[in-house]
């Protein structure tokens, strides 16, 4: 999932950014494209954040219980 998003989100964000900068596109669409570009960058950062400690502890406990 991380690899796919790392490849596809910058491409999509670039397209949305170009569309937001185009003056021939209606205002609402430009705003939505700009928002989508910003959210794509945020999503890319969130995908690569490490998991929280509670989740990591539960995963270790499951592995140790096998």
N, CA, C and O atoms as a Maestro MAE file, in Angstrom:
{
 s_m_m2io_version
 :::
 2.0.0
}

f_m_ct {
 s_m_title
 :::
 protein
 m_atom[264] {
  # First column is atom index #
  i_m_mmod_type
  r_m_x_coord
  r_m_y_coord
  r_m_z_coord
  i_m_residue_number
  s_m_chain_name
  s_m_pdb_residue_name
  s_m_pdb_atom_name
  i_m_atomic_number
  :::
  1 25 0.827 -1.187 0.000 1 A "UNK " " N  " 7
  2 3 0.000 0.000 0.000 1 A "UNK " " CA " 6
  3 2 0.871 1.251 0.000 1 A "UNK " " C  " 6
  4 15 0.617 2.203 -0.738 1 A "UNK " " O  " 8
  5 25 1.907 1.230 0.845 2 A "UNK " " N  " 7
  6 3 2.774 2.409 0.907 2 A "UNK " " CA " 6
  7 2 3.457 2.674 -0.424 2 A "UNK " " C  " 6
  8 15 3.548 3.821 -0.863 2 A "UNK " " O  " 8
  9 25 3.929 1.633 -1.055 3 A "UNK " " N  " 7
  10 3 4.632 1.801 -2.322 3 A "UNK " " CA " 6
  11 2 3.697 2.359 -3.395 3 A "UNK " " C  " 6
  12 15 4.064 3.282 -4.122 3 A "UNK " " O  " 8
  13 25 2.495 1.803 -3.492 4 A "UNK " " N  " 7
  14 3 1.539 2.285 -4.482 4 A "UNK " " CA " 6
  15 2 1.163 3.737 -4.266 4 A "UNK " " C  " 6
  16 15 1.102 4.517 -5.215 4 A "UNK " " O  " 8
  17 25 0.913 4.098 -3.021 5 A "UNK " " N  " 7
  18 3 0.565 5.487 -2.721 5 A "UNK " " CA " 6
  19 2 1.745 6.420 -2.936 5 A "UNK " " C  " 6
  20 15 1.566 7.559 -3.367 5 A "UNK " " O  " 8
  21 25 2.960 5.944 -2.638 6 A "UNK " " N  " 7
  22 3 4.141 6.772 -2.836 6 A "UNK " " CA " 6
  23 2 4.352 7.085 -4.313 6 A "UNK " " C  " 6
  24 15 4.845 8.159 -4.658 6 A "UNK " " O  " 8
  25 25 3.986 6.164 -5.171 7 A "UNK " " N  " 7
  26 3 4.136 6.384 -6.604 7 A "UNK " " CA " 6
  27 2 2.980 7.197 -7.173 7 A "UNK " " C  " 6
  28 15 3.200 8.132 -7.943 7 A "UNK " " O  " 8
  29 25 1.758 6.851 -6.803 8 A "UNK " " N  " 7
  30 3 0.586 7.448 -7.434 8 A "UNK " " CA " 6
  31 2 0.183 8.821 -6.878 8 A "UNK " " C  " 6
  32 15 -0.266 9.681 -7.636 8 A "UNK " " O  " 8
  33 25 0.337 9.034 -5.573 9 A "UNK " " N  " 7
  34 3 -0.119 10.305 -5.002 9 A "UNK " " CA " 6
  35 2 0.639 11.523 -5.519 9 A "UNK " " C  " 6
  36 15 0.002 12.538 -5.798 9 A "UNK " " O  " 8
  37 25 1.961 11.480 -5.663 10 A "UNK " " N  " 7
  38 3 2.626 12.671 -6.232 10 A "UNK " " CA " 6
  39 2 2.204 12.952 -7.678 10 A "UNK " " C  " 6
  40 15 2.093 14.109 -8.082 10 A "UNK " " O  " 8
  41 25 1.973 11.901 -8.446 11 A "UNK " " N  " 7
  42 3 1.516 12.099 -9.828 11 A "UNK " " CA " 6
  43 2 0.137 12.754 -9.828 11 A "UNK " " C  " 6
  44 15 -0.105 13.719 -10.553 11 A "UNK " " O  " 8
  45 25 -0.758 12.218 -9.005 12 A "UNK " " N  " 7
  46 3 -2.111 12.766 -8.932 12 A "UNK " " CA " 6
  47 2 -2.089 14.190 -8.372 12 A "UNK " " C  " 6
  48 15 -2.802 15.064 -8.866 12 A "UNK " " O  " 8
  49 25 -1.276 14.420 -7.346 13 A "UNK " " N  " 7
  50 3 -1.199 15.761 -6.752 13 A "UNK " " CA " 6
  51 2 -0.665 16.774 -7.771 13 A "UNK " " C  " 6
  52 15 -1.096 17.927 -7.793 13 A "UNK " " O  " 8
  53 25 0.262 16.340 -8.602 14 A "UNK " " N  " 7
  54 3 0.765 17.227 -9.653 14 A "UNK " " CA " 6
  55 2 -0.320 17.588 -10.655 14 A "UNK " " C  " 6
  56 15 -0.437 18.743 -11.065 14 A "UNK " " O  " 8
  57 25 -1.108 16.602 -11.046 15 A "UNK " " N  " 7
  58 3 -2.203 16.859 -11.984 15 A "UNK " " CA " 6
  59 2 -3.243 17.778 -11.355 15 A "UNK " " C  " 6
  60 15 -3.743 18.695 -12.008 15 A "UNK " " O  " 8
  61 25 -3.566 17.534 -10.095 16 A "UNK " " N  " 7
  62 3 -4.539 18.392 -9.414 16 A "UNK " " CA " 6
  63 2 -3.988 19.803 -9.248 16 A "UNK " " C  " 6
  64 15 -4.725 20.780 -9.381 16 A "UNK " " O  " 8
  65 25 -2.698 19.911 -8.960 17 A "UNK " " N  " 7
  66 3 -2.085 21.231 -8.816 17 A "UNK " " CA " 6
  67 2 -2.097 22.005 -10.120 17 A "UNK " " C  " 6
  68 15 -2.370 23.206 -10.124 17 A "UNK " " O  " 8
  69 25 -1.804 21.332 -11.233 18 A "UNK " " N  " 7
  70 3 -1.870 21.996 -12.535 18 A "UNK " " CA " 6
  71 2 -3.284 22.443 -12.860 18 A "UNK " " C  " 6
  72 15 -3.495 23.532 -13.394 18 A "UNK " " O  " 8
  73 25 -4.248 21.599 -12.535 19 A "UNK " " N  " 7
  74 3 -5.644 21.929 -12.791 19 A "UNK " " CA " 6
  75 2 -6.085 23.106 -11.916 19 A "UNK " " C  " 6
  76 15 -6.861 23.954 -12.358 19 A "UNK " " O  " 8
  77 25 -5.595 23.155 -10.687 20 A "UNK " " N  " 7
  78 3 -5.950 24.265 -9.794 20 A "UNK " " CA " 6
  79 2 -5.326 25.575 -10.264 20 A "UNK " " C  " 6
  80 15 -5.887 26.647 -10.034 20 A "UNK " " O  " 8
  81 25 -4.172 25.497 -10.920 21 A "UNK " " N  " 7
  82 3 -3.498 26.703 -11.393 21 A "UNK " " CA " 6
  83 2 -4.039 27.192 -12.739 21 A "UNK " " C  " 6
  84 15 -3.751 28.317 -13.148 21 A "UNK " " O  " 8
  85 25 -4.818 26.360 -13.424 22 A "UNK " " N  " 7
  86 3 -5.358 26.710 -14.740 22 A "UNK " " CA " 6
  87 2 -6.517 27.686 -14.577 22 A "UNK " " C  " 6
  88 15 -7.476 27.401 -13.860 22 A "UNK " " O  " 8
  89 25 -6.430 28.828 -15.238 23 A "UNK " " N  " 7
  90 3 -7.476 29.848 -15.091 23 A "UNK " " CA " 6
  91 2 -8.732 29.519 -15.891 23 A "UNK " " C  " 6
  92 15 -9.760 30.169 -15.698 23 A "UNK " " O  " 8
  93 25 -8.681 28.532 -16.780 24 A "UNK " " N  " 7
  94 3 -9.843 28.170 -17.571 24 A "UNK " " CA " 6
  95 2 -10.787 27.211 -16.865 24 A "UNK " " C  " 6
  96 15 -11.858 26.896 -17.384 24 A "UNK " " O  " 8
  97 25 -10.401 26.750 -15.697 25 A "UNK " " N  " 7
  98 3 -11.222 25.804 -14.930 25 A "UNK " " CA " 6
  99 2 -12.123 26.602 -13.991 25 A "UNK " " C  " 6
  100 15 -11.664 27.575 -13.391 25 A "UNK " " O  " 8
  101 25 -13.400 26.216 -13.847 26 A "UNK " " N  " 7
  102 3 -14.301 26.933 -12.935 26 A "UNK " " CA " 6
  103 2 -13.782 26.945 -11.492 26 A "UNK " " C  " 6
  104 15 -13.053 26.046 -11.073 26 A "UNK " " O  " 8
  105 25 -14.169 27.972 -10.752 27 A "UNK " " N  " 7
  106 3 -13.661 28.202 -9.402 27 A "UNK " " CA " 6
  107 2 -13.862 27.057 -8.434 27 A "UNK " " C  " 6
  108 15 -12.945 26.720 -7.685 27 A "UNK " " O  " 8
  109 25 -15.047 26.444 -8.429 28 A "UNK " " N  " 7
  110 3 -15.314 25.356 -7.496 28 A "UNK " " CA " 6
  111 2 -14.410 24.162 -7.786 28 A "UNK " " C  " 6
  112 15 -13.894 23.535 -6.861 28 A "UNK " " O  " 8
  113 25 -14.220 23.851 -9.043 29 A "UNK " " N  " 7
  114 3 -13.367 22.731 -9.426 29 A "UNK " " CA " 6
  115 2 -11.910 23.037 -9.066 29 A "UNK " " C  " 6
  116 15 -11.181 22.159 -8.606 29 A "UNK " " O  " 8
  117 25 -11.496 24.279 -9.278 30 A "UNK " " N  " 7
  118 3 -10.128 24.669 -8.917 30 A "UNK " " CA " 6
  119 2 -9.907 24.525 -7.422 30 A "UNK " " C  " 6
  120 15 -8.853 24.058 -6.991 30 A "UNK " " O  " 8
  121 25 -10.888 24.920 -6.634 31 A "UNK " " N  " 7
  122 3 -10.775 24.790 -5.180 31 A "UNK " " CA " 6
  123 2 -10.708 23.342 -4.739 31 A "UNK " " C  " 6
  124 15 -9.909 22.984 -3.873 31 A "UNK " " O  " 8
  125 25 -11.544 22.515 -5.331 32 A "UNK " " N  " 7
  126 3 -11.531 21.091 -4.988 32 A "UNK " " CA " 6
  127 2 -10.234 20.418 -5.422 32 A "UNK " " C  " 6
  128 15 -9.721 19.552 -4.714 32 A "UNK " " O  " 8
  129 25 -9.701 20.805 -6.574 33 A "UNK " " N  " 7
  130 3 -8.425 20.253 -7.028 33 A "UNK " " CA " 6
  131 2 -7.284 20.694 -6.112 33 A "UNK " " C  " 6
  132 15 -6.394 19.901 -5.804 33 A "UNK " " O  " 8
  133 25 -7.305 21.925 -5.688 34 A "UNK " " N  " 7
  134 3 -6.284 22.395 -4.751 34 A "UNK " " CA " 6
  135 2 -6.359 21.662 -3.425 34 A "UNK " " C  " 6
  136 15 -5.334 21.284 -2.858 34 A "UNK " " O  " 8
  137 25 -7.573 21.462 -2.929 35 A "UNK " " N  " 7
  138 3 -7.762 20.720 -1.687 35 A "UNK " " CA " 6
  139 2 -7.296 19.278 -1.841 35 A "UNK " " C  " 6
  140 15 -6.659 18.732 -0.940 35 A "UNK " " O  " 8
  141 25 -7.608 18.661 -2.969 36 A "UNK " " N  " 7
  142 3 -7.187 17.279 -3.210 36 A "UNK " " CA " 6
  143 2 -5.663 17.176 -3.260 36 A "UNK " " C  " 6
  144 15 -5.098 16.208 -2.751 36 A "UNK " " O  " 8
  145 25 -4.995 18.147 -3.857 37 A "UNK " " N  " 7
  146 3 -3.535 18.131 -3.927 37 A "UNK " " CA " 6
  147 2 -2.920 18.232 -2.527 37 A "UNK " " C  " 6
  148 15 -1.963 17.524 -2.211 37 A "UNK " " O  " 8
  149 25 -3.471 19.108 -1.699 38 A "UNK " " N  " 7
  150 3 -2.968 19.255 -0.330 38 A "UNK " " CA " 6
  151 2 -3.226 17.990 0.475 38 A "UNK " " C  " 6
  152 15 -2.349 17.534 1.208 38 A "UNK " " O  " 8
  153 25 -4.410 17.422 0.348 39 A "UNK " " N  " 7
  154 3 -4.739 16.208 1.081 39 A "UNK " " CA " 6
  155 2 -3.906 15.015 0.619 39 A "UNK " " C  " 6
  156 15 -3.618 14.119 1.411 39 A "UNK " " O  " 8
  157 25 -3.519 14.998 -0.654 40 A "UNK " " N  " 7
  158 3 -2.650 13.922 -1.151 40 A "UNK " " CA " 6
  159 2 -1.285 13.991 -0.474 40 A "UNK " " C  " 6
  160 15 -0.721 12.958 -0.113 40 A "UNK " " O  " 8
  161 25 -0.758 15.182 -0.300 41 A "UNK " " N  " 7
  162 3 0.525 15.331 0.382 41 A "UNK " " CA " 6
  163 2 0.400 14.921 1.851 41 A "UNK " " C  " 6
  164 15 1.283 14.252 2.386 41 A "UNK " " O  " 8
  165 25 -0.685 15.316 2.496 42 A "UNK " " N  " 7
  166 3 -0.917 14.931 3.893 42 A "UNK " " CA " 6
  167 2 -1.041 13.417 4.006 42 A "UNK " " C  " 6
  168 15 -0.469 12.817 4.916 42 A "UNK " " O  " 8
  169 25 -1.780 12.794 3.095 43 A "UNK " " N  " 7
  170 3 -1.945 11.343 3.122 43 A "UNK " " CA " 6
  171 2 -0.610 10.639 2.932 43 A "UNK " " C  " 6
  172 15 -0.349 9.617 3.567 43 A "UNK " " O  " 8
  173 25 0.224 11.171 2.076 44 A "UNK " " N  " 7
  174 3 1.535 10.566 1.845 44 A "UNK " " CA " 6
  175 2 2.388 10.610 3.109 44 A "UNK " " C  " 6
  176 15 3.094 9.648 3.412 44 A "UNK " " O  " 8
  177 25 2.329 11.701 3.836 45 A "UNK " " N  " 7
  178 3 3.069 11.802 5.099 45 A "UNK " " CA " 6
  179 2 2.495 10.830 6.122 45 A "UNK " " C  " 6
  180 15 3.247 10.144 6.815 45 A "UNK " " O  " 8
  181 25 1.172 10.764 6.222 46 A "UNK " " N  " 7
  182 3 0.547 9.889 7.215 46 A "UNK " " CA " 6
  183 2 0.798 8.415 6.939 46 A "UNK " " C  " 6
  184 15 0.893 7.620 7.874 46 A "UNK " " O  " 8
  185 25 0.905 8.043 5.685 47 A "UNK " " N  " 7
  186 3 1.151 6.645 5.343 47 A "UNK " " CA " 6
  187 2 2.508 6.184 5.857 47 A "UNK " " C  " 6
  188 15 2.663 5.023 6.233 47 A "UNK " " O  " 8
  189 25 3.489 7.075 5.877 48 A "UNK " " N  " 7
  190 3 4.840 6.697 6.268 48 A "UNK " " CA " 6
  191 2 5.144 6.920 7.743 48 A "UNK " " C  " 6
  192 15 6.259 6.646 8.186 48 A "UNK " " O  " 8
  193 25 4.175 7.413 8.516 49 A "UNK " " N  " 7
  194 3 4.401 7.545 9.957 49 A "UNK " " CA " 6
  195 2 4.449 6.154 10.593 49 A "UNK " " C  " 6
  196 15 3.741 5.249 10.153 49 A "UNK " " O  " 8
  197 25 5.274 5.980 11.618 50 A "UNK " " N  " 7
  198 3 5.321 4.669 12.276 50 A "UNK " " CA " 6
  199 2 4.032 4.415 13.055 50 A "UNK " " C  " 6
  200 15 3.301 5.338 13.415 50 A "UNK " " O  " 8
  201 25 3.788 3.150 13.298 51 A "UNK " " N  " 7
  202 3 2.578 2.802 14.048 51 A "UNK " " CA " 6
  203 2 2.738 3.229 15.501 51 A "UNK " " C  " 6
  204 15 3.850 3.447 15.983 51 A "UNK " " O  " 8
  205 25 1.605 3.345 16.189 52 A "UNK " " N  " 7
  206 3 1.687 3.773 17.586 52 A "UNK " " CA " 6
  207 2 2.125 2.601 18.468 52 A "UNK " " C  " 6
  208 15 2.110 1.449 18.034 52 A "UNK " " O  " 8
  209 25 2.507 2.896 19.678 53 A "UNK " " N  " 7
  210 3 3.064 1.877 20.572 53 A "UNK " " CA " 6
  211 2 2.060 0.796 20.943 53 A "UNK " " C  " 6
  212 15 2.435 -0.370 21.064 53 A "UNK " " O  " 8
  213 25 0.810 1.149 21.123 54 A "UNK " " N  " 7
  214 3 -0.193 0.159 21.503 54 A "UNK " " CA " 6
  215 2 -0.326 -0.900 20.422 54 A "UNK " " C  " 6
  216 15 -0.377 -2.092 20.725 54 A "UNK " " O  " 8
  217 25 -0.382 -0.483 19.171 55 A "UNK " " N  " 7
  218 3 -0.486 -1.423 18.057 55 A "UNK " " CA " 6
  219 2 0.759 -2.308 17.991 55 A "UNK " " C  " 6
  220 15 0.645 -3.517 17.790 55 A "UNK " " O  " 8
  221 25 1.933 -1.726 18.156 56 A "UNK " " N  " 7
  222 3 3.175 -2.496 18.102 56 A "UNK " " CA " 6
  223 2 3.238 -3.511 19.237 56 A "UNK " " C  " 6
  224 15 3.679 -4.641 19.027 56 A "UNK " " O  " 8
  225 25 2.807 -3.128 20.431 57 A "UNK " " N  " 7
  226 3 2.790 -4.075 21.557 57 A "UNK " " CA " 6
  227 2 1.849 -5.240 21.291 57 A "UNK " " C  " 6
  228 15 2.187 -6.389 21.579 57 A "UNK " " O  " 8
  229 25 0.663 -4.953 20.738 58 A "UNK " " N  " 7
  230 3 -0.292 -6.023 20.441 58 A "UNK " " CA " 6
  231 2 0.262 -6.978 19.393 58 A "UNK " " C  " 6
  232 15 0.082 -8.191 19.504 58 A "UNK " " O  " 8
  233 25 0.933 -6.446 18.377 59 A "UNK " " N  " 7
  234 3 1.533 -7.295 17.348 59 A "UNK " " CA " 6
  235 2 2.634 -8.188 17.945 59 A "UNK " " C  " 6
  236 15 2.719 -9.369 17.608 59 A "UNK " " O  " 8
  237 25 3.463 -7.639 18.813 60 A "UNK " " N  " 7
  238 3 4.515 -8.429 19.451 60 A "UNK " " CA " 6
  239 2 3.905 -9.514 20.330 60 A "UNK " " C  " 6
  240 15 4.392 -10.645 20.347 60 A "UNK " " O  " 8
  241 25 2.844 -9.177 21.059 61 A "UNK " " N  " 7
  242 3 2.199 -10.164 21.932 61 A "UNK " " CA " 6
  243 2 1.595 -11.302 21.108 61 A "UNK " " C  " 6
  244 15 1.657 -12.462 21.514 61 A "UNK " " O  " 8
  245 25 1.015 -10.974 19.957 62 A "UNK " " N  " 7
  246 3 0.467 -12.021 19.109 62 A "UNK " " CA " 6
  247 2 1.569 -12.932 18.578 62 A "UNK " " C  " 6
  248 15 1.396 -14.150 18.525 62 A "UNK " " O  " 8
  249 25 2.691 -12.354 18.189 63 A "UNK " " N  " 7
  250 3 3.804 -13.158 17.687 63 A "UNK " " CA " 6
  251 2 4.418 -14.017 18.777 63 A "UNK " " C  " 6
  252 15 4.812 -15.155 18.520 63 A "UNK " " O  " 8
  253 25 4.506 -13.490 19.986 64 A "UNK " " N  " 7
  254 3 5.081 -14.229 21.101 64 A "UNK " " CA " 6
  255 2 4.165 -15.375 21.551 64 A "UNK " " C  " 6
  256 15 4.631 -16.388 22.073 64 A "UNK " " O  " 8
  257 25 2.871 -15.200 21.343 65 A "UNK " " N  " 7
  258 3 1.912 -16.222 21.749 65 A "UNK " " CA " 6
  259 2 1.867 -17.422 20.833 65 A "UNK " " C  " 6
  260 15 1.271 -18.437 21.192 65 A "UNK " " O  " 8
  261 25 2.467 -17.346 19.676 66 A "UNK " " N  " 7
  262 3 2.426 -18.470 18.728 66 A "UNK " " CA " 6
  263 2 3.286 -19.600 19.145 66 A "UNK " " C  " 6
  264 15 3.353 -20.613 18.449 66 A "UNK " " O  " 8
  :::
 }
 m_bond[263] {
  # First column is bond index #
  i_m_from
  i_m_to
  i_m_order
  :::
  1 1 2 1
  2 2 3 1
  3 3 4 2
  4 3 5 1
  5 5 6 1
  6 6 7 1
  7 7 8 2
  8 7 9 1
  9 9 10 1
  10 10 11 1
  11 11 12 2
  12 11 13 1
  13 13 14 1
  14 14 15 1
  15 15 16 2
  16 15 17 1
  17 17 18 1
  18 18 19 1
  19 19 20 2
  20 19 21 1
  21 21 22 1
  22 22 23 1
  23 23 24 2
  24 23 25 1
  25 25 26 1
  26 26 27 1
  27 27 28 2
  28 27 29 1
  29 29 30 1
  30 30 31 1
  31 31 32 2
  32 31 33 1
  33 33 34 1
  34 34 35 1
  35 35 36 2
  36 35 37 1
  37 37 38 1
  38 38 39 1
  39 39 40 2
  40 39 41 1
  41 41 42 1
  42 42 43 1
  43 43 44 2
  44 43 45 1
  45 45 46 1
  46 46 47 1
  47 47 48 2
  48 47 49 1
  49 49 50 1
  50 50 51 1
  51 51 52 2
  52 51 53 1
  53 53 54 1
  54 54 55 1
  55 55 56 2
  56 55 57 1
  57 57 58 1
  58 58 59 1
  59 59 60 2
  60 59 61 1
  61 61 62 1
  62 62 63 1
  63 63 64 2
  64 63 65 1
  65 65 66 1
  66 66 67 1
  67 67 68 2
  68 67 69 1
  69 69 70 1
  70 70 71 1
  71 71 72 2
  72 71 73 1
  73 73 74 1
  74 74 75 1
  75 75 76 2
  76 75 77 1
  77 77 78 1
  78 78 79 1
  79 79 80 2
  80 79 81 1
  81 81 82 1
  82 82 83 1
  83 83 84 2
  84 83 85 1
  85 85 86 1
  86 86 87 1
  87 87 88 2
  88 87 89 1
  89 89 90 1
  90 90 91 1
  91 91 92 2
  92 91 93 1
  93 93 94 1
  94 94 95 1
  95 95 96 2
  96 95 97 1
  97 97 98 1
  98 98 99 1
  99 99 100 2
  100 99 101 1
  101 101 102 1
  102 102 103 1
  103 103 104 2
  104 103 105 1
  105 105 106 1
  106 106 107 1
  107 107 108 2
  108 107 109 1
  109 109 110 1
  110 110 111 1
  111 111 112 2
  112 111 113 1
  113 113 114 1
  114 114 115 1
  115 115 116 2
  116 115 117 1
  117 117 118 1
  118 118 119 1
  119 119 120 2
  120 119 121 1
  121 121 122 1
  122 122 123 1
  123 123 124 2
  124 123 125 1
  125 125 126 1
  126 126 127 1
  127 127 128 2
  128 127 129 1
  129 129 130 1
  130 130 131 1
  131 131 132 2
  132 131 133 1
  133 133 134 1
  134 134 135 1
  135 135 136 2
  136 135 137 1
  137 137 138 1
  138 138 139 1
  139 139 140 2
  140 139 141 1
  141 141 142 1
  142 142 143 1
  143 143 144 2
  144 143 145 1
  145 145 146 1
  146 146 147 1
  147 147 148 2
  148 147 149 1
  149 149 150 1
  150 150 151 1
  151 151 152 2
  152 151 153 1
  153 153 154 1
  154 154 155 1
  155 155 156 2
  156 155 157 1
  157 157 158 1
  158 158 159 1
  159 159 160 2
  160 159 161 1
  161 161 162 1
  162 162 163 1
  163 163 164 2
  164 163 165 1
  165 165 166 1
  166 166 167 1
  167 167 168 2
  168 167 169 1
  169 169 170 1
  170 170 171 1
  171 171 172 2
  172 171 173 1
  173 173 174 1
  174 174 175 1
  175 175 176 2
  176 175 177 1
  177 177 178 1
  178 178 179 1
  179 179 180 2
  180 179 181 1
  181 181 182 1
  182 182 183 1
  183 183 184 2
  184 183 185 1
  185 185 186 1
  186 186 187 1
  187 187 188 2
  188 187 189 1
  189 189 190 1
  190 190 191 1
  191 191 192 2
  192 191 193 1
  193 193 194 1
  194 194 195 1
  195 195 196 2
  196 195 197 1
  197 197 198 1
  198 198 199 1
  199 199 200 2
  200 199 201 1
  201 201 202 1
  202 202 203 1
  203 203 204 2
  204 203 205 1
  205 205 206 1
  206 206 207 1
  207 207 208 2
  208 207 209 1
  209 209 210 1
  210 210 211 1
  211 211 212 2
  212 211 213 1
  213 213 214 1
  214 214 215 1
  215 215 216 2
  216 215 217 1
  217 217 218 1
  218 218 219 1
  219 219 220 2
  220 219 221 1
  221 221 222 1
  222 222 223 1
  223 223 224 2
  224 223 225 1
  225 225 226 1
  226 226 227 1
  227 227 228 2
  228 227 229 1
  229 229 230 1
  230 230 231 1
  231 231 232 2
  232 231 233 1
  233 233 234 1
  234 234 235 1
  235 235 236 2
  236 235 237 1
  237 237 238 1
  238 238 239 1
  239 239 240 2
  240 239 241 1
  241 241 242 1
  242 242 243 1
  243 243 244 2
  244 243 245 1
  245 245 246 1
  246 246 247 1
  247 247 248 2
  248 247 249 1
  249 249 250 1
  250 250 251 1
  251 251 252 2
  252 251 253 1
  253 253 254 1
  254 254 255 1
  255 255 256 2
  256 255 257 1
  257 257 258 1
  258 258 259 1
  259 259 260 2
  260 259 261 1
  261 261 262 1
  262 262 263 1
  263 263 264 2
  :::
 }
}
